[in-house]
Amino acid sequence: MESTNLNAEKKFADLKIKLASFGMVMSLISAITLVIFQNFNAAAQDIVFGKFETSTLTNFMLVLMMLAICEGSGGIMVIIFNKAYNGIPLREYPRVWRVKISWTVLISALVAGPIATACTVSGVYYCGSTYANIILTLMVVFTAIGGQIFLKERINPRMYFGVALVIIGCIIAGWAKPEAIESGTFYFGIILCLLAALGFAAEAVISTHAMDVCDPLELCGMYRMVGAALIEILVAVLVAAVTGNLALLGAVISFIFHSPLVLLFLLLTGFFQAWQYGLAYTSWHYCGAVRSNVLIWSTPIWSIPIGPIFAKMGILDYNVTMLAIVGAVIVVFGVVLVNCKPSELFNLRKM
Protein backbone atom coordinates (compact mmCIF):
# COMPACT_ATOMS: atom_id res chain seq x y z
CA MET A 1 0.00 0.00 0.00
CA GLU A 2 2.83 2.39 0.92
CA SER A 3 4.61 1.56 -2.35
CA THR A 4 1.44 2.34 -4.30
CA ASN A 5 1.11 5.71 -2.56
CA LEU A 6 4.77 6.55 -3.30
CA ASN A 7 4.31 5.67 -6.98
CA ALA A 8 1.18 7.83 -7.16
CA GLU A 9 2.99 10.73 -5.51
CA LYS A 10 5.92 10.38 -7.91
CA LYS A 11 3.61 10.32 -10.94
CA PHE A 12 1.80 13.39 -9.64
CA ALA A 13 5.10 15.21 -9.02
CA ASP A 14 6.33 14.28 -12.53
CA LEU A 15 3.07 15.52 -14.04
CA LYS A 16 3.41 18.84 -12.20
CA ILE A 17 6.95 19.22 -13.55
CA LYS A 18 5.82 18.48 -17.12
CA LEU A 19 2.98 20.98 -16.85
CA ALA A 20 5.26 23.61 -15.32
CA SER A 21 7.83 23.07 -18.10
CA PHE A 22 5.06 23.44 -20.67
CA GLY A 23 3.95 26.66 -18.96
CA MET A 24 7.48 28.08 -19.08
CA VAL A 25 7.71 27.32 -22.80
CA MET A 26 4.38 29.13 -23.27
CA SER A 27 5.78 32.11 -21.34
CA LEU A 28 8.85 32.31 -23.58
CA ILE A 29 6.71 32.16 -26.72
CA SER A 30 4.48 34.83 -25.18
CA ALA A 31 7.54 37.10 -24.75
CA ILE A 32 8.56 36.61 -28.39
CA THR A 33 5.06 37.25 -29.73
CA LEU A 34 4.83 40.37 -27.55
CA VAL A 35 7.83 41.90 -29.33
CA ILE A 36 6.53 40.78 -32.74
CA PHE A 37 3.06 42.31 -32.37
CA GLN A 38 4.57 45.59 -31.12
CA ASN A 39 6.70 45.84 -34.25
CA PHE A 40 3.88 45.04 -36.67
CA ASN A 41 1.67 47.69 -35.05
CA ALA A 42 4.49 50.28 -35.13
CA ALA A 43 4.99 49.48 -38.84
CA ALA A 44 1.29 50.16 -39.49
CA GLN A 45 1.56 53.45 -37.57
CA ASP A 46 4.56 54.45 -39.68
CA ILE A 47 2.54 54.11 -42.88
CA VAL A 48 -0.59 55.85 -41.55
CA PHE A 49 1.25 58.75 -39.92
CA GLY A 50 3.26 59.24 -43.10
CA LYS A 51 0.05 59.54 -45.12
CA PHE A 52 -1.85 62.01 -42.90
CA GLU A 53 -0.92 65.29 -41.21
CA THR A 54 -1.34 64.57 -37.51
CA SER A 55 -0.51 65.90 -34.04
CA THR A 56 0.30 64.14 -30.78
CA LEU A 57 -3.37 64.10 -29.79
CA THR A 58 -4.64 62.83 -33.14
CA ASN A 59 -1.87 60.22 -33.17
CA PHE A 60 -3.24 58.88 -29.86
CA MET A 61 -6.75 58.80 -31.33
CA LEU A 62 -5.58 56.93 -34.42
CA VAL A 63 -3.45 54.48 -32.41
CA LEU A 64 -6.55 53.60 -30.36
CA MET A 65 -8.60 52.93 -33.49
CA MET A 66 -5.84 50.79 -35.04
CA LEU A 67 -5.40 48.95 -31.76
CA ALA A 68 -9.15 48.28 -31.63
CA ILE A 69 -8.91 46.56 -35.02
CA CYS A 70 -5.99 44.47 -33.72
CA GLU A 71 -7.46 43.50 -30.36
CA GLY A 72 -10.97 43.00 -31.73
CA SER A 73 -9.77 40.63 -34.46
CA GLY A 74 -7.42 38.90 -32.02
CA GLY A 75 -10.21 38.43 -29.49
CA ILE A 76 -12.42 36.82 -32.13
CA MET A 77 -9.51 34.49 -32.98
CA VAL A 78 -9.21 33.46 -29.31
CA ILE A 79 -12.95 32.80 -29.03
CA ILE A 80 -12.92 30.71 -32.23
CA PHE A 81 -9.88 28.78 -31.00
CA ASN A 82 -11.58 28.17 -27.65
CA LYS A 83 -14.66 26.82 -29.46
CA ALA A 84 -12.76 24.66 -31.97
CA TYR A 85 -9.97 23.30 -29.76
CA ASN A 86 -11.38 23.39 -26.22
CA GLY A 87 -15.05 22.93 -27.11
CA ILE A 88 -16.13 26.07 -25.22
CA PRO A 89 -19.60 27.00 -26.55
CA LEU A 90 -20.54 30.62 -27.14
CA ARG A 91 -23.27 30.34 -24.50
CA GLU A 92 -20.48 30.00 -21.91
CA TYR A 93 -19.61 33.71 -22.21
CA PRO A 94 -22.89 35.01 -20.71
CA ARG A 95 -22.17 32.71 -17.75
CA VAL A 96 -18.74 34.31 -17.36
CA TRP A 97 -20.41 37.72 -17.43
CA ARG A 98 -22.64 36.68 -14.52
CA VAL A 99 -19.54 35.92 -12.41
CA LYS A 100 -19.12 39.41 -10.99
CA ILE A 101 -15.48 39.03 -10.02
CA SER A 102 -14.70 38.50 -13.73
CA TRP A 103 -15.66 42.15 -14.29
CA THR A 104 -12.34 43.12 -12.71
CA VAL A 105 -10.62 41.91 -15.92
CA LEU A 106 -12.84 44.30 -17.92
CA ILE A 107 -11.94 47.10 -15.51
CA SER A 108 -8.26 46.21 -15.90
CA ALA A 109 -8.75 46.23 -19.69
CA LEU A 110 -9.80 49.87 -19.37
CA VAL A 111 -6.34 50.57 -17.97
CA ALA A 112 -4.45 48.08 -20.14
CA GLY A 113 -6.10 48.90 -23.47
CA PRO A 114 -6.50 52.68 -24.02
CA ILE A 115 -3.55 53.44 -21.74
CA ALA A 116 -0.97 50.67 -21.40
CA THR A 117 -1.13 48.88 -24.75
CA ALA A 118 -1.69 52.10 -26.71
CA CYS A 119 1.31 53.71 -24.98
CA THR A 120 3.37 50.57 -25.61
CA VAL A 121 2.88 50.41 -29.37
CA SER A 122 3.30 54.20 -29.62
CA GLY A 123 6.48 53.96 -27.54
CA VAL A 124 7.90 51.33 -29.90
CA TYR A 125 7.11 53.66 -32.82
CA TYR A 126 8.82 56.66 -31.20
CA CYS A 127 11.86 55.20 -29.40
CA GLY A 128 12.34 51.71 -30.83
CA SER A 129 11.61 48.16 -29.73
CA THR A 130 14.53 47.47 -27.38
CA TYR A 131 14.27 50.78 -25.51
CA ALA A 132 10.50 50.43 -25.17
CA ASN A 133 10.75 46.91 -23.75
CA ILE A 134 13.49 47.92 -21.33
CA ILE A 135 11.30 50.66 -19.85
CA LEU A 136 8.31 48.30 -19.78
CA THR A 137 10.16 46.05 -17.32
CA LEU A 138 9.51 48.78 -14.74
CA MET A 139 6.08 47.12 -14.65
CA VAL A 140 7.50 44.53 -12.21
CA VAL A 141 8.76 47.35 -9.98
CA PHE A 142 5.37 49.08 -9.95
CA THR A 143 3.60 45.72 -9.44
CA ALA A 144 5.81 44.95 -6.42
CA ILE A 145 5.02 48.37 -4.94
CA GLY A 146 1.30 47.99 -5.73
CA GLY A 147 1.29 44.50 -4.23
CA GLN A 148 2.80 45.84 -1.02
CA ILE A 149 0.31 48.72 -0.78
CA PHE A 150 -2.93 47.07 -1.93
CA LEU A 151 -2.38 43.32 -1.46
CA LYS A 152 -0.20 43.58 1.68
CA GLU A 153 2.62 41.60 0.04
CA ARG A 154 6.08 41.91 1.61
CA ILE A 155 9.17 43.12 -0.26
CA ASN A 156 12.39 41.45 0.93
CA PRO A 157 16.02 42.63 0.42
CA ARG A 158 16.46 40.47 -2.72
CA MET A 159 13.46 42.18 -4.29
CA TYR A 160 14.77 45.64 -3.37
CA PHE A 161 18.08 44.77 -5.06
CA GLY A 162 16.17 43.57 -8.14
CA VAL A 163 14.16 46.81 -8.23
CA ALA A 164 17.42 48.78 -8.04
CA LEU A 165 18.89 46.76 -10.94
CA VAL A 166 15.84 47.35 -13.12
CA ILE A 167 16.02 51.10 -12.50
CA ILE A 168 19.81 51.19 -13.08
CA GLY A 169 19.42 49.18 -16.31
CA CYS A 170 16.78 51.61 -17.57
CA ILE A 171 19.05 54.59 -16.81
CA ILE A 172 22.01 52.97 -18.58
CA ALA A 173 19.90 52.10 -21.64
CA GLY A 174 18.45 55.60 -21.92
CA TRP A 175 21.71 57.42 -21.21
CA ALA A 176 22.59 57.78 -24.90
CA LYS A 177 19.95 57.63 -27.61
CA PRO A 178 20.60 56.19 -31.10
CA GLU A 179 21.85 58.85 -33.52
CA ALA A 180 19.09 58.04 -36.03
CA ILE A 181 16.31 59.10 -33.60
CA GLU A 182 15.66 62.73 -32.63
CA SER A 183 15.95 63.52 -28.91
CA GLY A 184 12.40 64.82 -28.52
CA THR A 185 10.90 61.81 -30.30
CA PHE A 186 13.06 59.34 -28.37
CA TYR A 187 12.31 60.67 -24.88
CA PHE A 188 8.62 61.09 -25.70
CA GLY A 189 8.59 57.37 -26.50
CA ILE A 190 10.34 56.65 -23.18
CA ILE A 191 7.66 58.62 -21.28
CA LEU A 192 4.88 56.70 -23.07
CA CYS A 193 6.48 53.38 -22.10
CA LEU A 194 6.75 54.55 -18.50
CA LEU A 195 3.00 55.23 -18.52
CA ALA A 196 2.46 51.81 -20.12
CA ALA A 197 4.43 50.11 -17.33
CA LEU A 198 2.20 51.82 -14.75
CA GLY A 199 -0.89 50.67 -16.65
CA PHE A 200 0.24 47.05 -16.88
CA ALA A 201 1.10 47.04 -13.17
CA ALA A 202 -2.40 48.31 -12.37
CA GLU A 203 -3.86 45.58 -14.61
CA ALA A 204 -1.88 42.89 -12.77
CA VAL A 205 -3.01 44.09 -9.33
CA ILE A 206 -6.68 44.56 -10.36
CA SER A 207 -7.20 41.25 -12.22
CA THR A 208 -5.25 38.89 -9.93
CA HIS A 209 -8.22 37.19 -8.23
CA ALA A 210 -10.43 36.79 -11.32
CA MET A 211 -7.89 34.38 -12.85
CA ASP A 212 -8.57 31.88 -10.07
CA VAL A 213 -12.30 31.53 -10.72
CA CYS A 214 -12.66 31.72 -14.53
CA ASP A 215 -11.02 30.07 -17.53
CA PRO A 216 -8.12 32.35 -18.57
CA LEU A 217 -8.78 32.01 -22.31
CA GLU A 218 -12.43 32.97 -21.85
CA LEU A 219 -11.39 36.08 -19.92
CA CYS A 220 -8.69 36.85 -22.47
CA GLY A 221 -10.95 36.75 -25.53
CA MET A 222 -14.06 38.26 -23.97
CA TYR A 223 -12.70 41.02 -21.75
CA ARG A 224 -9.01 41.66 -22.41
CA MET A 225 -9.35 41.72 -26.21
CA VAL A 226 -12.93 42.27 -27.44
CA GLY A 227 -13.82 44.31 -24.34
CA ALA A 228 -10.67 46.42 -24.66
CA ALA A 229 -11.37 46.94 -28.39
CA LEU A 230 -14.85 48.33 -27.67
CA ILE A 231 -13.40 50.66 -25.03
CA GLU A 232 -10.70 51.83 -27.48
CA ILE A 233 -13.29 52.58 -30.19
CA LEU A 234 -15.39 54.55 -27.71
CA VAL A 235 -12.42 56.61 -26.48
CA ALA A 236 -11.15 57.23 -30.04
CA VAL A 237 -14.57 58.47 -31.21
CA LEU A 238 -14.96 60.67 -28.12
CA VAL A 239 -11.52 62.22 -28.65
CA ALA A 240 -12.31 62.78 -32.33
CA ALA A 241 -15.66 64.38 -31.52
CA VAL A 242 -14.29 66.68 -28.81
CA THR A 243 -11.30 67.81 -30.91
CA GLY A 244 -13.23 68.15 -34.18
CA ASN A 245 -11.35 65.31 -35.88
CA LEU A 246 -14.20 62.97 -36.84
CA ALA A 247 -13.46 63.57 -40.53
CA LEU A 248 -9.80 62.64 -40.02
CA LEU A 249 -10.78 59.50 -38.09
CA GLY A 250 -13.15 58.47 -40.88
CA ALA A 251 -10.53 59.13 -43.55
CA VAL A 252 -7.94 57.02 -41.72
CA ILE A 253 -10.39 54.13 -41.20
CA SER A 254 -11.20 54.23 -44.93
CA PHE A 255 -7.49 54.32 -45.78
CA ILE A 256 -6.75 51.32 -43.54
CA PHE A 257 -9.42 49.16 -45.16
CA HIS A 258 -8.27 50.22 -48.64
CA SER A 259 -4.57 49.63 -47.88
CA PRO A 260 -3.81 45.88 -47.99
CA LEU A 261 -0.37 46.32 -46.38
CA VAL A 262 -1.64 48.36 -43.39
CA LEU A 263 -4.56 46.00 -42.90
CA LEU A 264 -2.19 43.02 -43.10
CA PHE A 265 0.11 44.53 -40.45
CA LEU A 266 -2.87 45.21 -38.15
CA LEU A 267 -4.32 41.71 -38.59
CA LEU A 268 -0.88 40.22 -37.94
CA THR A 269 -0.73 42.38 -34.80
CA GLY A 270 -4.07 40.91 -33.73
CA PHE A 271 -2.92 37.38 -34.52
CA PHE A 272 0.25 37.68 -32.44
CA GLN A 273 -1.64 39.54 -29.69
CA ALA A 274 -4.06 36.61 -29.49
CA TRP A 275 -1.11 34.26 -29.00
CA GLN A 276 0.65 36.58 -26.56
CA TYR A 277 -2.35 37.27 -24.34
CA GLY A 278 -3.65 33.70 -24.49
CA LEU A 279 -0.28 32.12 -23.70
CA ALA A 280 0.42 34.61 -20.90
CA TYR A 281 -2.96 34.08 -19.22
CA THR A 282 -2.72 30.28 -19.56
CA SER A 283 0.91 29.98 -18.48
CA TRP A 284 0.06 31.51 -15.08
CA HIS A 285 -1.96 28.37 -14.35
CA TYR A 286 0.73 25.95 -15.54
CA CYS A 287 3.92 27.33 -13.99
CA GLY A 288 2.66 30.08 -11.68
CA ALA A 289 2.54 33.84 -12.11
CA VAL A 290 6.08 34.35 -10.74
CA ARG A 291 7.92 32.13 -13.23
CA SER A 292 5.62 33.21 -16.05
CA ASN A 293 6.20 36.94 -15.50
CA VAL A 294 9.97 36.50 -15.30
CA LEU A 295 10.04 34.82 -18.72
CA ILE A 296 7.44 37.09 -20.33
CA TRP A 297 9.36 40.20 -19.30
CA SER A 298 12.55 38.90 -20.88
CA THR A 299 11.33 40.91 -23.91
CA PRO A 300 14.30 43.35 -23.91
CA ILE A 301 16.59 40.41 -24.79
CA TRP A 302 14.25 39.06 -27.50
CA SER A 303 13.88 42.52 -29.07
CA ILE A 304 17.60 42.55 -29.95
CA PRO A 305 17.47 39.73 -32.56
CA ILE A 306 13.85 40.39 -33.65
CA GLY A 307 14.43 44.11 -34.41
CA PRO A 308 17.11 43.51 -37.08
CA ILE A 309 14.92 40.82 -38.70
CA PHE A 310 12.10 43.35 -39.16
CA ALA A 311 14.61 45.91 -40.48
CA LYS A 312 16.11 43.38 -42.90
CA MET A 313 12.62 42.61 -44.23
CA GLY A 314 12.00 46.34 -44.74
CA ILE A 315 9.08 46.39 -42.30
CA LEU A 316 10.42 48.65 -39.52
CA ASP A 317 13.71 50.43 -38.86
CA TYR A 318 15.77 49.26 -35.88
CA ASN A 319 18.36 51.28 -33.97
CA VAL A 320 20.17 50.34 -30.76
CA THR A 321 23.36 51.26 -28.87
CA MET A 322 25.71 49.01 -26.91
CA LEU A 323 24.59 50.77 -23.73
CA ALA A 324 21.02 49.67 -24.46
CA ILE A 325 22.12 46.05 -24.89
CA VAL A 326 23.96 46.21 -21.53
CA GLY A 327 20.89 47.81 -19.97
CA ALA A 328 18.65 45.07 -21.39
CA VAL A 329 20.73 42.34 -19.73
CA ILE A 330 20.75 44.19 -16.39
CA VAL A 331 16.99 44.82 -16.30
CA VAL A 332 16.15 41.20 -17.16
CA PHE A 333 18.36 39.99 -14.30
CA GLY A 334 16.65 42.56 -12.07
CA VAL A 335 13.23 41.20 -13.13
CA VAL A 336 14.36 37.72 -12.04
CA LEU A 337 15.44 38.99 -8.61
CA VAL A 338 12.20 40.90 -8.04
CA ASN A 339 10.18 37.74 -8.68
CA CYS A 340 12.24 34.89 -7.23
CA LYS A 341 15.66 33.50 -6.32
CA PRO A 342 17.58 32.76 -9.56
CA SER A 343 18.33 29.23 -8.28
CA GLU A 344 14.60 28.53 -7.97
CA LEU A 345 13.55 29.76 -11.41
CA PHE A 346 14.16 26.44 -13.17
CA ASN A 347 13.94 24.19 -10.10
CA LEU A 348 10.49 22.83 -10.89
CA ARG A 349 10.49 20.32 -8.04
CA LYS A 350 9.96 23.20 -5.63
CA MET A 351 6.44 24.08 -6.68
For each residue, the residues with C-beta under 8 A, 3 or more apart:
1: 4 5
2: 5 6
3: 6 7
4: 1 7 8
5: 1 2 8 9
6: 2 3 9 10
7: 3 4 10 11
8: 4 5 11 12
9: 5 6 12 13
10: 6 7 13 14
11: 7 8 14 15
12: 8 9 15 16
13: 9 10 16 17 349
14: 10 11 17 18
15: 11 12 18 19
16: 12 13 19 20 348 351
17: 13 14 20 21 348 349 351
18: 14 15 21 22
19: 15 16 22 23 286 287
20: 16 17 23 24 286 287 288 291 348 351
21: 17 18 24 25 287 348
22: 18 19 25 26 286 287
23: 19 20 26 27 282 283 284 285 286 287 288 291 292
24: 20 21 27 28 283 286 287 291 292 295 346
25: 21 22 28 29
26: 22 23 29 30 279 280 282 283 286 287 292
27: 23 24 30 31 279 280 283 287 291 292 293 294 295 296
28: 24 25 31 32 295 298
29: 25 26 32 33 275 279
30: 26 27 33 34 275 276 279 280 283 292 295 296
31: 27 28 34 35 295 296 297 298 299 302
32: 28 29 35 36 302 306
33: 29 30 36 37 272 273 275 276 279
34: 30 31 37 38 276 296 299
35: 31 32 38 39 129 133 299 302 303 306
36: 32 33 39 40 272 306
37: 33 34 40 41 70 268 269 270 271 272 273 276
38: 34 35 41 42 120 121 124 129 132 133
39: 35 36 42 43 124 129 306 307 310 315 316
40: 36 37 43 44 265 266 268 269 272 315
41: 37 38 44 45 66 67 70 121 124 125 265 266 269
42: 38 39 45 46 121 124 125 129 316
43: 39 40 46 47 265 310 315 316
44: 40 41 47 48 66 262 265 266 269
45: 41 42 48 49 59 62 63 66 121 122 125
46: 42 43 49 50 125 316
47: 43 44 50 51 259 261 262 265
48: 44 45 51 52 62 66 252 255 256 262
49: 45 46 52 54 59 62 125
50: 46 47
51: 47 48 255
52: 48 49 62 248 251 252 255
53:
54: 49 58 59 62 248
55: 58 59
56: 59 60
57: 60 61 239 243
58: 54 55 61 62 243 245 248
59: 45 49 54 55 56 62 63 122
60: 56 57 63 64 118 122 239
61: 57 58 64 65 236 239 240 243 245 249
62: 45 48 49 52 54 58 59 65 66 236 248 249 252
63: 45 59 60 66 67 118 121 122
64: 60 61 67 68 114 118 232 233 235 236 239
65: 61 62 68 69 232 233 236 249 252 253
66: 41 44 45 48 62 63 69 70 256 266
67: 41 63 64 70 71 113 117 118 121 229 232
68: 64 65 71 72 229 230 232 233 236
69: 65 66 72 73 229 256 266 267 270
70: 37 41 66 67 73 74 229 266 267 269 270 273
71: 67 68 74 75 113 117 225 226 228 229 232 270 273
72: 68 69 75 76 225 226 229 230 270
73: 69 70 76 77 266 267 270 271
74: 70 71 77 78 225 269 270 271 273 274 277
75: 71 72 78 79 220 221 222 224 225 226 227 228 229 274
76: 72 73 79 80 221 226
77: 73 74 80 81 270 271 274
78: 74 75 81 82 217 220 221 225 274 277 278
79: 75 76 82 83 90 93 221 222 226
80: 76 77 83 84
81: 77 78 84 85 86 217 274 278
82: 78 79 85 86 88 217 218 221
83: 79 80 86 87 88 89 90
84: 80 81
85: 81 82
86: 81 82 83 217
87: 83
88: 82 83 92 215 217 218
89: 83 92
90: 79 83 93
91: 94 95
92: 88 89 95 96 218
93: 79 90 96 97 218 222
94: 91 97 98
95: 91 92 98 99
96: 92 93 99 102 214 215 218 219 222
97: 93 94 102 222
98: 94 95
99: 95 96 102 213 214
100: 103
101: 104 209 210 213 214
102: 96 97 99 105 106 210 213 214 219 223
103: 100 106 107 210
104: 101 107 108 206 207 209 210
105: 102 108 109 207 210 214 219 223 224 227
106: 102 103 109 110 223 227
107: 103 104 110 111 206 207
108: 104 105 111 112 202 203 206 207 224
109: 105 106 112 113 203 223 224 227 228 231
110: 106 107 113 114 115 228 231
111: 107 108 115 116 199 202 203 206
112: 108 109 115 116 117 199 200 202 203 224 228
113: 67 71 109 110 116 117 118 227 228 229 231 232
114: 64 110 118 228 231 232 235
115: 110 111 112 118 119 195 196 199
116: 111 112 113 119 120 195 196 197 198 199 200 202 203
117: 67 71 112 113 120 121 196 199 228
118: 60 63 64 67 113 114 115 121 122 232
119: 115 116 122 123 192 193 195 196 199
120: 38 116 117 123 124 132 136 192 193 196
121: 38 41 42 45 63 67 117 118 124 125 269
122: 45 59 60 63 118 119 125 126 189 192
123: 119 120 126 127 132 135 136 189 190 192 193 196
124: 38 39 41 42 120 121 127 128 129 132 189
125: 41 42 45 46 49 121 122 189
126: 122 123 185 186 188 189 192
127: 123 124 131 132 177 181 185 186 187 188 189 190 193
128: 124 131 132 178 181 186 189 307 318 319 320
129: 35 38 39 42 124 132 133 303 306 307 310 316 318
130: 133 134 173 300 303 304 307 320 324 325 328
131: 127 128 134 135 173 174 186 189 190 193 320 324
132: 38 120 123 124 127 128 129 135 136 189 193 303
133: 35 38 129 130 136 137 299 300 302 303 328
134: 130 131 137 169 170 173 174 300 324 327 328 331
135: 123 131 132 138 170 173 174 190 193 194 196 197
136: 120 123 132 133 139 193 196 197 200 297 299
137: 133 134 140 141 166 169 170 197 297 299 300 331 332 334 335
138: 135 141 142 166 167 170 194 197
139: 136 142 143 196 197 198 200 201 204 297
140: 137 143 144 162 166 201 293 297 335 338 339
141: 137 138 144 145 163 166 167 197 201 338
142: 138 139 145 146 197 198 201 202
143: 139 140 146 147 200 201 204 205
144: 140 141 147 148 153 155 159 163 338
145: 141 142 148 149 155 201
146: 142 143 149 150 151 201 202 204 205
147: 143 144 150 151 153 205
148: 144 145 151 152 153 154 155
149: 145 146
150: 146 147 205
151: 146 147 148 205 208
152: 148
153: 144 147 148
154: 148
155: 144 145 148 159 160 163
156: 159 160
157: 160 161
158: 161 162 337 341
159: 144 155 156 162 163 337 338
160: 155 156 157 163 164
161: 157 158 164 165 337
162: 140 158 159 165 166 333 334 335 336 337 338 339
163: 141 144 155 159 160 166 167 334 338
164: 160 161 167 168 334
165: 161 162 168 169 330 331 333 334 337
166: 137 138 140 141 162 163 169 170 330 331 334 335 338
167: 138 141 163 164 170 171 334
168: 164 165 171 172 330 334
169: 134 137 165 166 172 173 326 327 328 329 330 331 332 334
170: 134 135 137 138 166 167 173 174 327 331
171: 167 168 174 175 327
172: 168 169 175 323 326 327 330
173: 130 131 134 135 169 170 323 324 326 327 328 331
174: 131 134 135 170 171 177 187 190 327
175: 171 172 323
176: 321 323
177: 127 174 181 183 186 187 321
178: 128 181 186 319 320 321 324
179: 319
180: 317 319
181: 127 128 177 178 185 186 319
182: 185 186
183: 177 186 187
184: 187 188
185: 126 127 181 182 188 189
186: 126 127 128 131 177 178 181 182 183 189 190
187: 127 174 177 183 184 190 191
188: 126 127 184 185 191 192
189: 122 123 124 125 126 127 128 131 132 185 186 192 193
190: 123 127 131 135 174 186 187 193 194
191: 187 188 194 195
192: 119 120 122 123 126 188 189 195 196
193: 119 120 123 127 131 132 135 136 189 190 196 197
194: 135 138 190 191 197 198
195: 115 116 119 191 192 198 199
196: 115 116 117 119 120 123 135 136 139 192 193 199 200
197: 116 135 136 137 138 139 141 142 193 194 200 201
198: 116 139 142 194 195 201 202
199: 111 112 115 116 117 119 195 196 202 203
200: 112 116 136 139 143 196 197 203 204
201: 139 140 141 142 143 145 146 197 198 204 205
202: 108 111 112 116 142 146 198 199 205 206
203: 108 109 111 112 116 199 200 206 207
204: 139 143 146 200 201 207 208
205: 143 146 147 150 151 201 202 208
206: 104 107 108 111 202 203
207: 104 105 107 108 203 204 210 211 219
208: 151 204 205 211
209: 101 104 212 213
210: 101 102 103 104 105 207 213 214 219
211: 207 208 214 216 219 281 284 285
212: 209
213: 99 101 102 209 210
214: 96 99 101 102 105 210 211 218 219
215: 88 96 218 219
216: 211 219 220 278 281 282 284 285
217: 78 81 82 86 88 220 221 278 281 282
218: 82 88 92 93 96 214 215 221 222
219: 96 102 105 207 210 211 214 215 216 222 223 224 281
220: 75 78 216 217 223 224 225 277 278 281
221: 75 76 78 79 82 217 218 224 225 226 278
222: 75 79 93 96 97 218 219 225 226 227
223: 102 105 106 109 219 220 226 227 228
224: 75 105 108 109 112 219 220 221 227 228 277 281
225: 71 72 74 75 78 220 221 222 228 229 273 274 277
226: 71 72 75 76 79 221 222 223 229 230
227: 75 105 106 109 113 222 223 224 230 231
228: 71 75 109 110 112 113 114 117 223 224 225 231 232
229: 67 68 69 70 71 72 75 113 225 226 232 233
230: 68 72 226 227 233 234
231: 109 110 113 114 227 228 234 235
232: 64 65 67 68 71 113 114 118 228 229 235 236
233: 64 65 68 229 230 236 237
234: 230 231 237 238
235: 64 114 231 232 238 239
236: 61 62 64 65 68 232 233 239 240 249
237: 233 234 240 241 246 249
238: 234 235 241 242
239: 57 60 61 64 235 236 242 243 245
240: 61 236 237 243 244 245 246 248 249
241: 237 238 244 246
242: 238 239
243: 57 58 61 239 240
244: 240 241
245: 58 61 239 240 248 249
246: 237 240 241 249 250
247: 250 251
248: 52 54 58 62 240 245 251 252
249: 61 62 65 236 237 240 245 246 252 253
250: 246 247 253 254
251: 52 247 248 254 255
252: 48 52 62 65 248 249 255 256
253: 65 249 250 256 257
254: 250 251 257 258
255: 48 51 52 251 252 258 259 262
256: 48 66 69 252 253 259 262 263 266
257: 253 254 263
258: 254 255
259: 47 255 256 262 263
260: 263 264
261: 47 264 265
262: 44 47 48 255 256 259 265 266
263: 256 257 259 260 266 267
264: 260 261 267 268
265: 40 41 43 44 47 261 262 268 269 315
266: 40 41 44 66 69 70 73 256 262 263 269 270
267: 69 70 73 263 264 270 271
268: 37 40 264 265 271 272
269: 37 40 41 44 70 74 121 265 266 272 273
270: 37 69 70 71 72 73 74 77 266 267 273 274
271: 37 73 74 77 267 268 274 275
272: 33 36 37 40 268 269 275 276
273: 33 37 70 71 74 225 269 270 276 277
274: 74 75 77 78 81 225 270 271 277 278
275: 29 30 33 271 272 278 279
276: 30 33 34 37 272 273 279 280
277: 74 78 220 224 225 273 274 280 281
278: 78 81 216 217 220 221 274 275 281 282
279: 26 27 29 30 33 275 276 282 283
280: 26 27 30 276 277 283 284 292 296
281: 211 216 217 219 220 224 277 278 284
282: 23 26 216 217 278 279 285 286
283: 23 24 26 27 30 279 280 286 287 292 295 296
284: 23 211 216 280 281 287 288 289 292
285: 23 211 216 282
286: 19 20 22 23 24 26 282 283 292
287: 19 20 21 22 23 24 26 27 283 284 291 292 348 351
288: 20 23 284 291 292 351
289: 284 292 293
290: 293 294 339 340
291: 20 23 24 27 287 288 294 295 339 340 345
292: 23 24 26 27 30 280 283 284 286 287 288 289 295 296
293: 27 140 289 290 296 297 335 339
294: 27 290 291 297 298 335 336 339 340 345
295: 24 27 28 30 31 283 291 292 298
296: 27 30 31 34 280 283 292 293 299
297: 31 136 137 139 140 293 294 332 335
298: 28 31 294 295 301 302 332 335
299: 31 34 35 133 136 137 296 302 303
300: 130 133 134 137 303 304 327 328 331 332
301: 298 304 328 329 332
302: 31 32 35 133 298 299 305 306
303: 35 129 130 132 133 299 300 306 307 328
304: 130 300 301 307 308 320 325 328
305: 302 308 309
306: 32 35 36 39 129 302 303 309 310
307: 39 128 129 130 303 304 310 311 316 318 320
308: 304 305 311 312 318
309: 305 306 312 313
310: 39 43 129 306 307 313 315 316 318
311: 307 308 314 315 316 317 318
312: 308 309
313: 309 310
314: 311
315: 39 40 43 265 310 311
316: 39 42 43 46 129 307 310 311
317: 180 311
318: 128 129 307 308 310 311
319: 128 178 179 180 181
320: 128 130 131 178 304 307 324 325
321: 176 177 178 324 325
322: 325 326
323: 172 173 175 176 326 327
324: 130 131 134 173 178 320 321 327 328
325: 130 304 320 321 322 328 329
326: 169 172 173 322 323 329 330
327: 134 169 170 171 172 173 174 300 323 324 330 331
328: 130 133 134 169 173 300 301 303 304 324 325 331 332
329: 169 301 325 326 332 333
330: 165 166 168 169 172 326 327 333 334
331: 134 137 165 166 169 170 173 300 327 328 334 335
332: 137 169 297 298 300 301 328 329 335 336
333: 162 165 329 330 336 337
334: 137 162 163 164 165 166 167 168 169 330 331 337 338
335: 137 140 162 166 293 294 297 298 331 332 338 339
336: 162 294 332 333 339 340 342 345
337: 158 159 161 162 165 333 334 340 342
338: 140 141 144 159 162 163 166 334 335
339: 140 162 290 291 293 294 335 336
340: 290 291 294 336 337 344 345
341: 158 344 345
342: 336 337 345
343: 347
344: 340 341 347 350
345: 291 294 336 340 341 342
346: 24
347: 343 344 350
348: 16 17 20 21 287 351
349: 13 17
350: 344 347
351: 16 17 20 287 288 348
